[in-house]
Amino acid sequence: MIINEKFKLKQIVYLVTDKEQKKRIVTGIFICADGTLMYECTEGPNYSKHYDFEISAEKDILATIDN
């Protein structure tokens, strides 16, 4: 099986919906039953799993600005 992951283990990433744009580290990659990948992202003691479209390798500075 060949896995084409968008993000690598130990890579720093950001959640696109996080208004604080906290740094997270990819600490796990999981293969779902339908073949999609989910990434475990860790920030301090907190961790959560996300699809690749929920994650960005680049910090979104504009997301941190309150309107």
PDB file of N, CA, C and O in Angstrom:
ATOM      1  N   MET A   1       0.844  -1.178   0.000  1.00  0.00           N
ATOM      2  CA  MET A   1       0.000   0.000   0.000  1.00  0.00           C
ATOM      3  C   MET A   1       0.887   1.239   0.000  1.00  0.00           C
ATOM      4  O   MET A   1       1.819   1.344   0.798  1.00  0.00           O
ATOM      5  N   ILE A   2       0.600   2.156  -0.880  1.00  0.00           N
ATOM      6  CA  ILE A   2       1.316   3.427  -0.937  1.00  0.00           C
ATOM      7  C   ILE A   2       0.437   4.502  -0.310  1.00  0.00           C
ATOM      8  O   ILE A   2      -0.723   4.665  -0.687  1.00  0.00           O
ATOM      9  N   ILE A   3       0.994   5.225   0.638  1.00  0.00           N
ATOM     10  CA  ILE A   3       0.259   6.299   1.322  1.00  0.00           C
ATOM     11  C   ILE A   3       0.835   7.637   0.885  1.00  0.00           C
ATOM     12  O   ILE A   3       2.028   7.896   1.046  1.00  0.00           O
ATOM     13  N   ASN A   4      -0.013   8.471   0.339  1.00  0.00           N
ATOM     14  CA  ASN A   4       0.403   9.803  -0.100  1.00  0.00           C
ATOM     15  C   ASN A   4      -0.114  10.836   0.895  1.00  0.00           C
ATOM     16  O   ASN A   4      -1.146  11.470   0.675  1.00  0.00           O
ATOM     17  N   GLU A   5       0.612  10.988   1.975  1.00  0.00           N
ATOM     18  CA  GLU A   5       0.179  11.925   3.003  1.00  0.00           C
ATOM     19  C   GLU A   5       0.558  13.355   2.604  1.00  0.00           C
ATOM     20  O   GLU A   5       1.607  13.596   2.007  1.00  0.00           O
ATOM     21  N   LYS A   6      -0.324  14.290   2.951  1.00  0.00           N
ATOM     22  CA  LYS A   6      -0.090  15.706   2.656  1.00  0.00           C
ATOM     23  C   LYS A   6       0.826  16.332   3.706  1.00  0.00           C
ATOM     24  O   LYS A   6       1.573  17.265   3.412  1.00  0.00           O
ATOM     25  N   PHE A   7       0.761  15.812   4.932  1.00  0.00           N
ATOM     26  CA  PHE A   7       1.570  16.316   6.034  1.00  0.00           C
ATOM     27  C   PHE A   7       2.402  15.178   6.609  1.00  0.00           C
ATOM     28  O   PHE A   7       1.967  14.027   6.611  1.00  0.00           O
ATOM     29  N   LYS A   8       3.563  15.489   7.083  1.00  0.00           N
ATOM     30  CA  LYS A   8       4.497  14.497   7.614  1.00  0.00           C
ATOM     31  C   LYS A   8       4.456  14.485   9.142  1.00  0.00           C
ATOM     32  O   LYS A   8       4.076  15.476   9.766  1.00  0.00           O
ATOM     33  N   LEU A   9       4.847  13.369   9.732  1.00  0.00           N
ATOM     34  CA  LEU A   9       4.981  13.304  11.183  1.00  0.00           C
ATOM     35  C   LEU A   9       5.992  14.347  11.655  1.00  0.00           C
ATOM     36  O   LEU A   9       7.004  14.577  10.993  1.00  0.00           O
ATOM     37  N   LYS A  10       5.728  14.960  12.767  1.00  0.00           N
ATOM     38  CA  LYS A  10       6.551  15.996  13.401  1.00  0.00           C
ATOM     39  C   LYS A  10       6.490  17.352  12.698  1.00  0.00           C
ATOM     40  O   LYS A  10       7.190  18.281  13.101  1.00  0.00           O
ATOM     41  N   GLN A  11       5.669  17.483  11.658  1.00  0.00           N
ATOM     42  CA  GLN A  11       5.542  18.758  10.946  1.00  0.00           C
ATOM     43  C   GLN A  11       4.703  19.737  11.762  1.00  0.00           C
ATOM     44  O   GLN A  11       3.710  19.344  12.374  1.00  0.00           O
ATOM     45  N   ILE A  12       5.095  20.996  11.772  1.00  0.00           N
ATOM     46  CA  ILE A  12       4.312  22.061  12.419  1.00  0.00           C
ATOM     47  C   ILE A  12       3.180  22.448  11.474  1.00  0.00           C
ATOM     48  O   ILE A  12       3.406  22.712  10.293  1.00  0.00           O
ATOM     49  N   VAL A  13       1.952  22.478  12.010  1.00  0.00           N
ATOM     50  CA  VAL A  13       0.780  22.821  11.207  1.00  0.00           C
ATOM     51  C   VAL A  13      -0.145  23.734  12.009  1.00  0.00           C
ATOM     52  O   VAL A  13       0.056  23.960  13.202  1.00  0.00           O
ATOM     53  N   TYR A  14      -1.158  24.252  11.323  1.00  0.00           N
ATOM     54  CA  TYR A  14      -2.160  25.132  11.926  1.00  0.00           C
ATOM     55  C   TYR A  14      -3.536  24.673  11.467  1.00  0.00           C
ATOM     56  O   TYR A  14      -3.695  24.217  10.334  1.00  0.00           O
ATOM     57  N   LEU A  15      -4.530  24.791  12.342  1.00  0.00           N
ATOM     58  CA  LEU A  15      -5.894  24.476  11.945  1.00  0.00           C
ATOM     59  C   LEU A  15      -6.494  25.700  11.271  1.00  0.00           C
ATOM     60  O   LEU A  15      -6.385  26.811  11.791  1.00  0.00           O
ATOM     61  N   VAL A  16      -7.120  25.510  10.133  1.00  0.00           N
ATOM     62  CA  VAL A  16      -7.639  26.652   9.381  1.00  0.00           C
ATOM     63  C   VAL A  16      -8.765  27.370  10.119  1.00  0.00           C
ATOM     64  O   VAL A  16      -9.010  28.548   9.854  1.00  0.00           O
ATOM     65  N   THR A  17      -9.456  26.696  11.035  1.00  0.00           N
ATOM     66  CA  THR A  17     -10.557  27.318  11.774  1.00  0.00           C
ATOM     67  C   THR A  17     -10.140  27.887  13.130  1.00  0.00           C
ATOM     68  O   THR A  17     -10.973  28.438  13.851  1.00  0.00           O
ATOM     69  N   ASP A  18      -8.863  27.757  13.484  1.00  0.00           N
ATOM     70  CA  ASP A  18      -8.380  28.241  14.775  1.00  0.00           C
ATOM     71  C   ASP A  18      -8.062  29.725  14.693  1.00  0.00           C
ATOM     72  O   ASP A  18      -7.108  30.123  14.024  1.00  0.00           O
ATOM     73  N   LYS A  19      -8.861  30.547  15.372  1.00  0.00           N
ATOM     74  CA  LYS A  19      -8.647  31.999  15.337  1.00  0.00           C
ATOM     75  C   LYS A  19      -7.355  32.412  16.018  1.00  0.00           C
ATOM     76  O   LYS A  19      -6.819  33.480  15.721  1.00  0.00           O
ATOM     77  N   GLU A  20      -6.841  31.589  16.923  1.00  0.00           N
ATOM     78  CA  GLU A  20      -5.577  31.899  17.601  1.00  0.00           C
ATOM     79  C   GLU A  20      -4.368  31.410  16.807  1.00  0.00           C
ATOM     80  O   GLU A  20      -3.240  31.822  17.077  1.00  0.00           O
ATOM     81  N   GLN A  21      -4.597  30.542  15.837  1.00  0.00           N
ATOM     82  CA  GLN A  21      -3.533  29.992  14.991  1.00  0.00           C
ATOM     83  C   GLN A  21      -2.367  29.441  15.822  1.00  0.00           C
ATOM     84  O   GLN A  21      -1.205  29.772  15.589  1.00  0.00           O
ATOM     85  N   LYS A  22      -2.707  28.603  16.786  1.00  0.00           N
ATOM     86  CA  LYS A  22      -1.690  27.968  17.620  1.00  0.00           C
ATOM     87  C   LYS A  22      -0.923  26.931  16.809  1.00  0.00           C
ATOM     88  O   LYS A  22      -1.493  26.242  15.963  1.00  0.00           O
ATOM     89  N   LYS A  23       0.373  26.830  17.077  1.00  0.00           N
ATOM     90  CA  LYS A  23       1.195  25.803  16.429  1.00  0.00           C
ATOM     91  C   LYS A  23       0.770  24.441  16.931  1.00  0.00           C
ATOM     92  O   LYS A  23       0.530  24.251  18.123  1.00  0.00           O
ATOM     93  N   ARG A  24       0.680  23.495  16.015  1.00  0.00           N
ATOM     94  CA  ARG A  24       0.405  22.111  16.365  1.00  0.00           C
ATOM     95  C   ARG A  24       1.439  21.233  15.668  1.00  0.00           C
ATOM     96  O   ARG A  24       2.017  21.624  14.654  1.00  0.00           O
ATOM     97  N   ILE A  25       1.661  20.060  16.214  1.00  0.00           N
ATOM     98  CA  ILE A  25       2.596  19.117  15.622  1.00  0.00           C
ATOM     99  C   ILE A  25       1.821  17.877  15.186  1.00  0.00           C
ATOM    100  O   ILE A  25       0.989  17.366  15.936  1.00  0.00           O
ATOM    101  N   VAL A  26       2.090  17.403  13.993  1.00  0.00           N
ATOM    102  CA  VAL A  26       1.473  16.160  13.528  1.00  0.00           C
ATOM    103  C   VAL A  26       2.141  15.008  14.281  1.00  0.00           C
ATOM    104  O   VAL A  26       3.336  14.760  14.118  1.00  0.00           O
ATOM    105  N   THR A  27       1.360  14.309  15.106  1.00  0.00           N
ATOM    106  CA  THR A  27       1.901  13.232  15.927  1.00  0.00           C
ATOM    107  C   THR A  27       1.366  11.864  15.524  1.00  0.00           C
ATOM    108  O   THR A  27       1.775  10.850  16.089  1.00  0.00           O
ATOM    109  N   GLY A  28       0.465  11.825  14.561  1.00  0.00           N
ATOM    110  CA  GLY A  28      -0.058  10.547  14.097  1.00  0.00           C
ATOM    111  C   GLY A  28      -0.764  10.692  12.770  1.00  0.00           C
ATOM    112  O   GLY A  28      -1.318  11.747  12.462  1.00  0.00           O
ATOM    113  N   ILE A  29      -0.745   9.635  11.988  1.00  0.00           N
ATOM    114  CA  ILE A  29      -1.472   9.590  10.719  1.00  0.00           C
ATOM    115  C   ILE A  29      -2.284   8.308  10.730  1.00  0.00           C
ATOM    116  O   ILE A  29      -1.737   7.221  10.921  1.00  0.00           O
ATOM    117  N   PHE A  30      -3.582   8.433  10.527  1.00  0.00           N
ATOM    118  CA  PHE A  30      -4.491   7.298  10.615  1.00  0.00           C
ATOM    119  C   PHE A  30      -5.179   7.057   9.275  1.00  0.00           C
ATOM    120  O   PHE A  30      -5.590   8.002   8.601  1.00  0.00           O
ATOM    121  N   ILE A  31      -5.299   5.805   8.902  1.00  0.00           N
ATOM    122  CA  ILE A  31      -5.984   5.432   7.670  1.00  0.00           C
ATOM    123  C   ILE A  31      -7.407   5.011   8.030  1.00  0.00           C
ATOM    124  O   ILE A  31      -7.607   4.086   8.818  1.00  0.00           O
ATOM    125  N   CYS A  32      -8.386   5.691   7.452  1.00  0.00           N
ATOM    126  CA  CYS A  32      -9.789   5.373   7.709  1.00  0.00           C
ATOM    127  C   CYS A  32     -10.232   4.219   6.814  1.00  0.00           C
ATOM    128  O   CYS A  32      -9.546   3.876   5.851  1.00  0.00           O
ATOM    129  N   ALA A  33     -11.368   3.627   7.129  1.00  0.00           N
ATOM    130  CA  ALA A  33     -11.875   2.476   6.382  1.00  0.00           C
ATOM    131  C   ALA A  33     -12.087   2.791   4.903  1.00  0.00           C
ATOM    132  O   ALA A  33     -11.936   1.915   4.051  1.00  0.00           O
ATOM    133  N   ASP A  34     -12.436   4.040   4.597  1.00  0.00           N
ATOM    134  CA  ASP A  34     -12.660   4.410   3.194  1.00  0.00           C
ATOM    135  C   ASP A  34     -11.377   4.827   2.476  1.00  0.00           C
ATOM    136  O   ASP A  34     -11.419   5.231   1.314  1.00  0.00           O
ATOM    137  N   GLY A  35     -10.242   4.731   3.161  1.00  0.00           N
ATOM    138  CA  GLY A  35      -8.959   5.052   2.541  1.00  0.00           C
ATOM    139  C   GLY A  35      -8.486   6.485   2.745  1.00  0.00           C
ATOM    140  O   GLY A  35      -7.364   6.824   2.368  1.00  0.00           O
ATOM    141  N   THR A  36      -9.325   7.330   3.335  1.00  0.00           N
ATOM    142  CA  THR A  36      -8.891   8.700   3.608  1.00  0.00           C
ATOM    143  C   THR A  36      -7.950   8.706   4.807  1.00  0.00           C
ATOM    144  O   THR A  36      -7.915   7.759   5.593  1.00  0.00           O
ATOM    145  N   LEU A  37      -7.196   9.778   4.932  1.00  0.00           N
ATOM    146  CA  LEU A  37      -6.262   9.920   6.040  1.00  0.00           C
ATOM    147  C   LEU A  37      -6.771  10.947   7.034  1.00  0.00           C
ATOM    148  O   LEU A  37      -7.400  11.937   6.660  1.00  0.00           O
ATOM    149  N   MET A  38      -6.493  10.701   8.292  1.00  0.00           N
ATOM    150  CA  MET A  38      -6.723  11.691   9.336  1.00  0.00           C
ATOM    151  C   MET A  38      -5.397  11.907  10.042  1.00  0.00           C
ATOM    152  O   MET A  38      -4.605  10.981  10.214  1.00  0.00           O
ATOM    153  N   TYR A  39      -5.175  13.140  10.445  1.00  0.00           N
ATOM    154  CA  TYR A  39      -3.924  13.526  11.086  1.00  0.00           C
ATOM    155  C   TYR A  39      -4.200  13.890  12.536  1.00  0.00           C
ATOM    156  O   TYR A  39      -5.089  14.690  12.827  1.00  0.00           O
ATOM    157  N   GLU A  40      -3.429  13.294  13.445  1.00  0.00           N
ATOM    158  CA  GLU A  40      -3.515  13.672  14.845  1.00  0.00           C
ATOM    159  C   GLU A  40      -2.600  14.877  15.039  1.00  0.00           C
ATOM    160  O   GLU A  40      -1.410  14.821  14.731  1.00  0.00           O
ATOM    161  N   CYS A  41      -3.167  15.963  15.551  1.00  0.00           N
ATOM    162  CA  CYS A  41      -2.415  17.199  15.765  1.00  0.00           C
ATOM    163  C   CYS A  41      -2.377  17.492  17.260  1.00  0.00           C
ATOM    164  O   CYS A  41      -3.409  17.460  17.931  1.00  0.00           O
ATOM    165  N   THR A  42      -1.188  17.776  17.777  1.00  0.00           N
ATOM    166  CA  THR A  42      -0.998  17.989  19.200  1.00  0.00           C
ATOM    167  C   THR A  42      -0.554  19.416  19.479  1.00  0.00           C
ATOM    168  O   THR A  42       0.331  19.954  18.814  1.00  0.00           O
ATOM    169  N   GLU A  43      -1.186  20.012  20.473  1.00  0.00           N
ATOM    170  CA  GLU A  43      -0.829  21.363  20.934  1.00  0.00           C
ATOM    171  C   GLU A  43      -0.788  21.285  22.448  1.00  0.00           C
ATOM    172  O   GLU A  43      -1.831  21.239  23.100  1.00  0.00           O
ATOM    173  N   GLY A  44       0.412  21.270  23.008  1.00  0.00           N
ATOM    174  CA  GLY A  44       0.555  21.085  24.449  1.00  0.00           C
ATOM    175  C   GLY A  44       0.003  19.725  24.834  1.00  0.00           C
ATOM    176  O   GLY A  44       0.332  18.724  24.198  1.00  0.00           O
ATOM    177  N   PRO A  45      -0.845  19.671  25.879  1.00  0.00           N
ATOM    178  CA  PRO A  45      -1.417  18.385  26.286  1.00  0.00           C
ATOM    179  C   PRO A  45      -2.652  17.987  25.468  1.00  0.00           C
ATOM    180  O   PRO A  45      -3.206  16.905  25.662  1.00  0.00           O
ATOM    181  N   ASN A  46      -3.076  18.854  24.565  1.00  0.00           N
ATOM    182  CA  ASN A  46      -4.292  18.623  23.785  1.00  0.00           C
ATOM    183  C   ASN A  46      -3.974  18.021  22.423  1.00  0.00           C
ATOM    184  O   ASN A  46      -2.982  18.377  21.788  1.00  0.00           O
ATOM    185  N   TYR A  47      -4.823  17.111  21.989  1.00  0.00           N
ATOM    186  CA  TYR A  47      -4.663  16.552  20.654  1.00  0.00           C
ATOM    187  C   TYR A  47      -6.038  16.294  20.047  1.00  0.00           C
ATOM    188  O   TYR A  47      -7.022  16.093  20.759  1.00  0.00           O
ATOM    189  N   SER A  48      -6.084  16.305  18.732  1.00  0.00           N
ATOM    190  CA  SER A  48      -7.328  16.061  18.013  1.00  0.00           C
ATOM    191  C   SER A  48      -6.985  15.542  16.626  1.00  0.00           C
ATOM    192  O   SER A  48      -5.866  15.720  16.144  1.00  0.00           O
ATOM    193  N   LYS A  49      -7.959  14.899  15.987  1.00  0.00           N
ATOM    194  CA  LYS A  49      -7.746  14.350  14.648  1.00  0.00           C
ATOM    195  C   LYS A  49      -8.481  15.207  13.626  1.00  0.00           C
ATOM    196  O   LYS A  49      -9.587  15.690  13.870  1.00  0.00           O
ATOM    197  N   HIS A  50      -7.829  15.382  12.462  1.00  0.00           N
ATOM    198  CA  HIS A  50      -8.379  16.257  11.420  1.00  0.00           C
ATOM    199  C   HIS A  50      -8.094  15.703  10.036  1.00  0.00           C
ATOM    200  O   HIS A  50      -7.118  14.985   9.824  1.00  0.00           O
ATOM    201  N   TYR A  51      -8.966  16.051   9.098  1.00  0.00           N
ATOM    202  CA  TYR A  51      -8.731  15.747   7.687  1.00  0.00           C
ATOM    203  C   TYR A  51      -7.756  16.780   7.126  1.00  0.00           C
ATOM    204  O   TYR A  51      -7.573  17.847   7.712  1.00  0.00           O
ATOM    205  N   ASP A  52      -7.138  16.467   6.001  1.00  0.00           N
ATOM    206  CA  ASP A  52      -6.126  17.371   5.443  1.00  0.00           C
ATOM    207  C   ASP A  52      -6.682  18.749   5.083  1.00  0.00           C
ATOM    208  O   ASP A  52      -5.947  19.734   5.145  1.00  0.00           O
ATOM    209  N   PHE A  53      -7.962  18.842   4.709  1.00  0.00           N
ATOM    210  CA  PHE A  53      -8.530  20.144   4.337  1.00  0.00           C
ATOM    211  C   PHE A  53      -8.773  21.051   5.545  1.00  0.00           C
ATOM    212  O   PHE A  53      -9.098  22.227   5.378  1.00  0.00           O
ATOM    213  N   GLU A  54      -8.619  20.522   6.747  1.00  0.00           N
ATOM    214  CA  GLU A  54      -8.774  21.310   7.966  1.00  0.00           C
ATOM    215  C   GLU A  54      -7.446  21.861   8.464  1.00  0.00           C
ATOM    216  O   GLU A  54      -7.404  22.613   9.438  1.00  0.00           O
ATOM    217  N   ILE A  55      -6.356  21.484   7.791  1.00  0.00           N
ATOM    218  CA  ILE A  55      -5.002  21.791   8.254  1.00  0.00           C
ATOM    219  C   ILE A  55      -4.259  22.592   7.200  1.00  0.00           C
ATOM    220  O   ILE A  55      -4.474  22.426   6.000  1.00  0.00           O
ATOM    221  N   SER A  56      -3.376  23.469   7.677  1.00  0.00           N
ATOM    222  CA  SER A  56      -2.515  24.235   6.781  1.00  0.00           C
ATOM    223  C   SER A  56      -1.088  24.215   7.316  1.00  0.00           C
ATOM    224  O   SER A  56      -0.868  24.203   8.527  1.00  0.00           O
ATOM    225  N   ALA A  57      -0.139  24.212   6.415  1.00  0.00           N
ATOM    226  CA  ALA A  57       1.264  24.297   6.816  1.00  0.00           C
ATOM    227  C   ALA A  57       1.663  25.741   7.085  1.00  0.00           C
ATOM    228  O   ALA A  57       2.713  26.004   7.672  1.00  0.00           O
ATOM    229  N   GLU A  58       0.822  26.671   6.656  1.00  0.00           N
ATOM    230  CA  GLU A  58       1.101  28.100   6.807  1.00  0.00           C
ATOM    231  C   GLU A  58       0.161  28.735   7.822  1.00  0.00           C
ATOM    232  O   GLU A  58      -1.032  28.432   7.846  1.00  0.00           O
ATOM    233  N   LYS A  59       0.693  29.602   8.646  1.00  0.00           N
ATOM    234  CA  LYS A  59      -0.103  30.347   9.622  1.00  0.00           C
ATOM    235  C   LYS A  59      -0.925  31.399   8.890  1.00  0.00           C
ATOM    236  O   LYS A  59      -0.397  32.108   8.034  1.00  0.00           O
ATOM    237  N   ASP A  60      -2.211  31.509   9.216  1.00  0.00           N
ATOM    238  CA  ASP A  60      -3.111  32.498   8.616  1.00  0.00           C
ATOM    239  C   ASP A  60      -3.207  33.699   9.561  1.00  0.00           C
ATOM    240  O   ASP A  60      -4.017  33.713  10.488  1.00  0.00           O
ATOM    241  N   ILE A  61      -2.373  34.693   9.312  1.00  0.00           N
ATOM    242  CA  ILE A  61      -2.338  35.893  10.168  1.00  0.00           C
ATOM    243  C   ILE A  61      -3.687  36.605  10.201  1.00  0.00           C
ATOM    244  O   ILE A  61      -4.089  37.122  11.244  1.00  0.00           O
ATOM    245  N   LEU A  62      -4.385  36.637   9.075  1.00  0.00           N
ATOM    246  CA  LEU A  62      -5.670  37.322   9.013  1.00  0.00           C
ATOM    247  C   LEU A  62      -6.732  36.666   9.908  1.00  0.00           C
ATOM    248  O   LEU A  62      -7.653  37.342  10.365  1.00  0.00           O
ATOM    249  N   ALA A  63      -6.612  35.370  10.160  1.00  0.00           N
ATOM    250  CA  ALA A  63      -7.578  34.683  11.016  1.00  0.00           C
ATOM    251  C   ALA A  63      -7.492  35.159  12.461  1.00  0.00           C
ATOM    252  O   ALA A  63      -8.452  35.022  13.219  1.00  0.00           O
ATOM    253  N   THR A  64      -6.337  35.722  12.847  1.00  0.00           N
ATOM    254  CA  THR A  64      -6.160  36.165  14.235  1.00  0.00           C
ATOM    255  C   THR A  64      -6.735  37.551  14.499  1.00  0.00           C
ATOM    256  O   THR A  64      -6.801  37.990  15.647  1.00  0.00           O
ATOM    257  N   ILE A  65      -7.150  38.240  13.444  1.00  0.00           N
ATOM    258  CA  ILE A  65      -7.682  39.592  13.584  1.00  0.00           C
ATOM    259  C   ILE A  65      -9.192  39.519  13.800  1.00  0.00           C
ATOM    260  O   ILE A  65      -9.910  38.947  12.980  1.00  0.00           O
ATOM    261  N   ASP A  66      -9.674  40.096  14.897  1.00  0.00           N
ATOM    262  CA  ASP A  66     -11.111  40.150  15.162  1.00  0.00           C
ATOM    263  C   ASP A  66     -11.736  41.289  14.385  1.00  0.00           C
ATOM    264  O   ASP A  66     -11.198  42.395  14.328  1.00  0.00           O
ATOM    265  N   ASN A  67     -12.881  41.002  13.788  1.00  0.00           N
ATOM    266  CA  ASN A  67     -13.617  42.059  13.037  1.00  0.00           C
ATOM    267  C   ASN A  67     -14.745  42.583  13.862  1.00  0.00           C
ATOM    268  O   ASN A  67     -15.477  43.467  13.416  1.00  0.00           O
TER     269      ASN A  67
END
